[in-house]
Amino acid sequence: MSALYDKRGIPIERGDIVKVFHFIGARRKRHYMYKQCLGFRMIGKDANVPYVKFGHMTFNEDEYYLERPDGRALADYEIVQSIKCDHDERQHNPEAA
């Protein structure tokens, strides 16, 4: 199974909080959203297609979206916190950054 990477090439793992660019507002102020990686979910006819599940930082577990872990770097995503505080020590993917 492949992974998803943040804009610095760090693999996104379960429990990570990511800062996601949202829009540019008045006076060129950049606005962000914060999401949490909730792990993987297998979907498809035979439940054999992996997806990364991202939550919207709410208490409603039914509010999430899925991203395909295909080895790409998500240019607008940056890990800002992880459960074990180890995201800076993870093996970076130089091709993703």
Salt bridges, closest charged atoms under 4 A:
ASP6 OD2 - ARG8 NH2 3.33
GLU13 OE1 - ARG90 NE 3.48
ASP16 OD2 - ARG90 NH1 2.69
GLU67 OE1 - ARG72 NH2 2.75
ASP70 OD1 - ARG72 NE 2.77
GLU78 OE1 - LYS7 NZ 3.66
ASP86 OD1 - ARG90 NH2 3.19
ASP88 OD1 - ARG8 NH1 3.57
